[in-house]
Amino acid sequence: MTILTGKARIAGITGWPVGHSRSPRLHGYWLERHGIDGAYVPLPIEPANFETAIRGLMAAGFAGVNVTIPHKLAAFALCDTVDDFGRRIGAINTLVFENGRISGRNTDVWGFLSNLRANGVDPAAGPALILGAGGASRAIAAALLELGVRVTIANRTRARADALAAELPGLRVIDWDTRDHALPDNTLLVNTTSLGMAGQPPLQIDLDRAAPGLTVNDIVYVPLETPLLAAARTRGIRRVEGLGMLLHQAVPAFHAWFGVEPVVDDAMRRFVAADLLPA
């Protein structure tokens, strides 16, 4: 067990609420594995207190924080500098504190692309259909468009999808009710909605319409196998689960705060996944 000293590097994750986050578990695993004098802690911060709290954490010597719902846009506004993808997307999930300045980064893009590649999927290989138009969808769509992929989006609220397309040139929008009909024209399906998450209704889509070679990626990771991924498995369709995106997006943040670039391997995945399995 690593013992903290007065020189410990401290980081954490802030959201409201934040108790559901598995980030302390995964960062804690890497800190222990590498024997780093540091800690990563959950930081529940109410939206009204966000700016005061973030500046207080920086003043207290924190190395930085991850940012989750509902703070990603507010965090963007606090940054002195923002990386290219964070600026394009308009939201960040990682803050790095250094010399009294706040640097913002969006590592969701890294996490998404790295997770596909780790599962043998080339993100640039073909057209993609994204379901949902929230923050994760924005990051994923921007990443794929940057690679030259033809990207189509469908959202339960059409106006929200249209608004996202207005900000990301080249993004195509279709009605939610036509998502089944779009499957034959795409080689990657990405679910960024909450449908299929524990406590939510399953995502309804007819995978029997899938094009040969389709890959199904569900960024939901509770449960590890969502109804969508189970449906893909029974049809022999390649699938990529969502936990990998969470693990891979943490790599550049950990490196920025603690100076070590960790590895996402099977042992680490099993350790984090064990906390997601039903008792």
Rosetta blueprint (number, residue, H / E / L):
1 M L
2 T L
3 I L
4 L L
5 T L
6 G L
7 K L
8 A L
9 R E
10 I E
11 A E
12 G E
13 I E
14 T E
15 G E
16 W L
17 P L
18 V L
19 G L
20 H L
21 S L
22 R L
23 S H
24 P H
25 R H
26 L H
27 H H
28 G H
29 Y H
30 W H
31 L H
32 E H
33 R H
34 H L
35 G L
36 I L
37 D L
38 G E
39 A E
40 Y E
41 V E
42 P E
43 L E
44 P E
45 I L
46 E L
47 P H
48 A H
49 N H
50 F H
51 E H
52 T H
53 A H
54 I H
55 R H
56 G H
57 L H
58 M H
59 A H
60 A L
61 G L
62 F L
63 A L
64 G E
65 V E
66 N E
67 V E
68 T L
69 I L
70 P L
71 H L
72 K H
73 L H
74 A H
75 A H
76 F H
77 A H
78 L H
79 C L
80 D L
81 T E
82 V E
83 D L
84 D H
85 F H
86 G H
87 R H
88 R H
89 I H
90 G L
91 A L
92 I L
93 N L
94 T E
95 L E
96 V E
97 F E
98 E E
99 N L
100 G L
101 R E
102 I E
103 S E
104 G E
105 R E
106 N L
107 T L
108 D H
109 V H
110 W H
111 G H
112 F H
113 L H
114 S H
115 N H
116 L H
117 R H
118 A H
119 N L
120 G L
121 V L
122 D L
123 P L
124 A L
125 A L
126 G L
127 P L
128 A E
129 L E
130 I E
131 L E
132 G L
133 A L
134 G L
135 G H
136 A H
137 S H
138 R H
139 A H
140 I H
141 A H
142 A H
143 A H
144 L H
145 L H
146 E H
147 L L
148 G L
149 V L
150 R L
151 V E
152 T E
153 I E
154 A E
155 N E
156 R L
157 T L
158 R H
159 A H
160 R H
161 A H
162 D H
163 A H
164 L H
165 A H
166 A H
167 E H
168 L L
169 P L
170 G L
171 L L
172 R E
173 V E
174 I E
175 D E
176 W H
177 D H
178 T H
179 R H
180 D H
181 H H
182 A H
183 L H
184 P H
185 D H
186 N L
187 T L
188 L E
189 L E
190 V E
191 N E
192 T L
193 T L
194 S L
195 L L
196 G L
197 M L
198 A L
199 G L
200 Q L
201 P L
202 P L
203 L L
204 Q L
205 I L
206 D L
207 L H
208 D H
209 R H
210 A L
211 A L
212 P L
213 G L
214 L L
215 T E
216 V E
217 N E
218 D E
219 I L
220 V L
221 Y L
222 V L
223 P L
224 L L
225 E L
226 T L
227 P H
228 L H
229 L H
230 A H
231 A H
232 A H
233 R H
234 T H
235 R L
236 G L
237 I L
238 R E
239 R E
240 V E
241 E L
242 G L
243 L H
244 G H
245 M H
246 L H
247 L H
248 H H
249 Q H
250 A H
251 V H
252 P H
253 A H
254 F H
255 H H
256 A H
257 W H
258 F H
259 G L
260 V L
261 E L
262 P L
263 V L
264 V L
265 D L
266 D H
267 A H
268 M H
269 R H
270 R H
271 F H
272 V H
273 A H
274 A L
275 D L
276 L L
277 L L
278 P L
279 A L
